[in-house]
Amino acid sequence: MRRMLGIAVCLLAAPGWANGPWEVVLETPAEVVAVDRSSLRRDTHRVSFRERRSLRGGQLDAYSQRPLREVLVKRVIDCRTRRIATLSNAVFSNDDALVEHRAVHLSDAVWKSVRQDDPVFRQVCGGS
């Protein structure tokens, strides 16, 4: 009985956790990009965070031809050098099916330059 109660509590709490304190940083006809403010972890000049891209407009996965709904990403930004790296990337279809998942260790991550006026950079680094 206690086990069932625990499972029920987890299921009821999951939607609240999933929505969390997401802050929209960019909205276009194709997507809405939001950053999870509670996920920000600072380590000197680097900040790790979670990002969600809610897709609009019926994008399809090239391989499976499933309609795509959302991309959840774990990223790291180096605020001093204005570079960003993606540590994990999970793509979901309309029916919450995981279409693709990739993950790398920070030491193997590919760093890319980011503009100082990029909305994600401004949100995470404060425009520094």
The 8 nearest C-alpha neighbors of each residue, nearest first, counted from 0:
[[1, 3, 2, 4, 5, 6, 7, 8],
 [2, 0, 4, 3, 5, 6, 7, 8],
 [1, 3, 5, 0, 4, 6, 7, 8],
 [4, 2, 6, 0, 5, 1, 7, 8],
 [5, 3, 1, 7, 2, 6, 8, 0],
 [6, 4, 2, 8, 3, 7, 1, 9],
 [5, 7, 3, 9, 4, 8, 10, 2],
 [6, 8, 4, 10, 5, 9, 3, 11],
 [9, 7, 11, 5, 10, 6, 12, 4],
 [10, 8, 12, 6, 7, 11, 13, 5],
 [11, 9, 7, 13, 8, 12, 6, 14],
 [10, 12, 8, 9, 13, 7, 14, 15],
 [11, 13, 9, 10, 15, 14, 8, 16],
 [12, 14, 16, 10, 15, 11, 17, 9],
 [15, 13, 17, 16, 12, 18, 11, 10],
 [16, 14, 18, 17, 13, 12, 19, 11],
 [15, 17, 19, 13, 14, 18, 12, 20],
 [16, 18, 14, 15, 19, 13, 12, 20],
 [17, 19, 15, 16, 14, 20, 21, 13],
 [20, 18, 16, 17, 21, 15, 35, 37],
 [19, 21, 35, 36, 22, 37, 18, 34],
 [22, 20, 35, 34, 19, 33, 36, 23],
 [21, 23, 33, 34, 24, 35, 20, 36],
 [22, 24, 33, 32, 25, 21, 34, 31],
 [25, 23, 33, 118, 32, 119, 22, 34],
 [26, 24, 32, 23, 31, 118, 27, 33],
 [25, 27, 31, 30, 32, 28, 24, 23],
 [28, 26, 29, 30, 31, 25, 32, 55],
 [27, 29, 30, 55, 26, 56, 31, 54],
 [30, 28, 55, 27, 56, 54, 31, 26],
 [31, 29, 54, 55, 27, 53, 28, 26],
 [30, 32, 26, 53, 52, 25, 27, 33],
 [33, 31, 52, 25, 51, 23, 24, 26],
 [32, 34, 23, 22, 51, 24, 21, 50],
 [35, 33, 50, 22, 21, 36, 49, 51],
 [34, 36, 21, 38, 37, 49, 20, 50],
 [35, 37, 38, 39, 20, 34, 21, 22],
 [38, 36, 35, 39, 20, 19, 21, 48],
 [37, 39, 48, 36, 35, 49, 40, 47],
 [40, 38, 48, 37, 36, 47, 46, 41],
 [41, 39, 47, 46, 38, 48, 42, 45],
 [40, 42, 46, 45, 43, 39, 47, 44],
 [41, 43, 45, 44, 46, 40, 47, 77],
 [42, 44, 45, 41, 46, 77, 78, 79],
 [45, 43, 78, 77, 79, 42, 46, 41],
 [46, 44, 77, 42, 76, 43, 41, 78],
 [45, 47, 41, 76, 40, 75, 42, 39],
 [48, 46, 75, 40, 74, 39, 76, 41],
 [47, 49, 39, 38, 74, 73, 75, 40],
 [50, 48, 73, 35, 72, 34, 38, 74],
 [49, 51, 34, 72, 33, 71, 35, 73],
 [50, 52, 71, 33, 32, 70, 53, 72],
 [53, 51, 32, 70, 69, 31, 54, 30],
 [54, 52, 69, 31, 30, 68, 51, 32],
 [55, 53, 30, 68, 69, 52, 29, 31],
 [56, 54, 29, 30, 57, 53, 28, 58],
 [55, 57, 29, 58, 54, 28, 30, 67],
 [56, 58, 55, 66, 59, 67, 54, 68],
 [57, 59, 67, 66, 56, 60, 55, 54],
 [60, 58, 66, 64, 65, 67, 61, 57],
 [59, 61, 64, 65, 62, 63, 67, 66],
 [60, 62, 64, 59, 63, 65, 58, 66],
 [61, 63, 60, 64, 65, 59, 98, 99],
 [62, 64, 65, 60, 61, 98, 59, 66],
 [65, 63, 60, 59, 61, 62, 66, 67],
 [66, 64, 63, 59, 60, 67, 92, 93],
 [65, 67, 59, 92, 58, 57, 93, 60],
 [68, 66, 92, 59, 58, 93, 91, 69],
 [67, 69, 93, 92, 54, 91, 53, 66],
 [70, 68, 53, 91, 54, 52, 90, 67],
 [69, 71, 90, 52, 89, 51, 91, 72],
 [72, 70, 51, 89, 88, 50, 52, 69],
 [71, 73, 88, 50, 87, 49, 74, 51],
 [74, 72, 49, 87, 86, 48, 85, 50],
 [75, 73, 85, 86, 48, 47, 84, 72],
 [74, 76, 47, 84, 46, 83, 48, 85],
 [77, 75, 83, 46, 45, 82, 78, 47],
 [76, 78, 45, 82, 81, 79, 80, 44],
 [79, 77, 81, 44, 124, 80, 76, 45],
 [78, 80, 77, 81, 44, 127, 45, 82],
 [79, 81, 82, 77, 78, 112, 44, 76],
 [82, 80, 78, 113, 77, 79, 112, 83],
 [81, 83, 112, 77, 111, 113, 80, 76],
 [82, 84, 76, 111, 110, 75, 77, 112],
 [85, 83, 110, 75, 109, 74, 108, 86],
 [84, 86, 74, 87, 73, 75, 108, 83],
 [87, 85, 103, 73, 74, 102, 84, 108],
 [88, 86, 102, 73, 101, 72, 85, 103],
 [87, 89, 72, 101, 100, 71, 102, 90],
 [88, 90, 100, 71, 70, 99, 72, 91],
 [91, 89, 70, 99, 98, 97, 69, 100],
 [92, 90, 97, 69, 98, 96, 95, 68],
 [93, 91, 67, 68, 96, 95, 94, 66],
 [92, 94, 68, 95, 67, 66, 91, 96],
 [93, 95, 92, 96, 91, 68, 66, 97],
 [96, 94, 92, 91, 93, 97, 68, 69],
 [97, 95, 92, 91, 94, 98, 93, 90],
 [96, 98, 91, 99, 90, 95, 92, 89],
 [99, 97, 91, 90, 96, 92, 100, 89],
 [98, 100, 90, 89, 97, 101, 91, 88],
 [101, 99, 89, 88, 90, 102, 98, 87],
 [102, 100, 88, 87, 89, 99, 103, 86],
 [101, 103, 87, 86, 88, 100, 104, 85],
 [104, 102, 86, 108, 107, 87, 105, 101],
 [103, 105, 107, 106, 108, 86, 102, 87],
 [106, 104, 108, 107, 103, 86, 84, 75],
 [105, 107, 104, 108, 103, 109, 86, 110],
 [108, 106, 104, 105, 103, 109, 86, 110],
 [109, 107, 105, 106, 84, 103, 104, 110],
 [108, 110, 84, 111, 107, 85, 83, 105],
 [111, 109, 84, 83, 82, 108, 112, 85],
 [112, 110, 82, 83, 84, 113, 109, 81],
 [113, 111, 82, 81, 83, 114, 110, 80],
 [112, 114, 82, 81, 115, 111, 83, 117],
 [115, 113, 117, 116, 112, 81, 120, 82],
 [114, 116, 117, 126, 113, 120, 81, 121],
 [115, 117, 114, 118, 121, 120, 126, 113],
 [116, 118, 120, 114, 115, 119, 121, 113],
 [119, 117, 121, 120, 24, 122, 116, 25],
 [120, 118, 122, 121, 117, 123, 24, 34],
 [119, 121, 117, 123, 118, 122, 124, 115],
 [122, 120, 126, 125, 118, 124, 119, 123],
 [123, 121, 119, 125, 120, 124, 118, 24],
 [122, 124, 120, 121, 125, 119, 46, 39],
 [125, 123, 121, 126, 120, 78, 127, 122],
 [124, 126, 121, 127, 122, 123, 120, 78],
 [127, 125, 121, 124, 115, 120, 122, 116],
 [126, 125, 124, 78, 121, 79, 115, 120]]
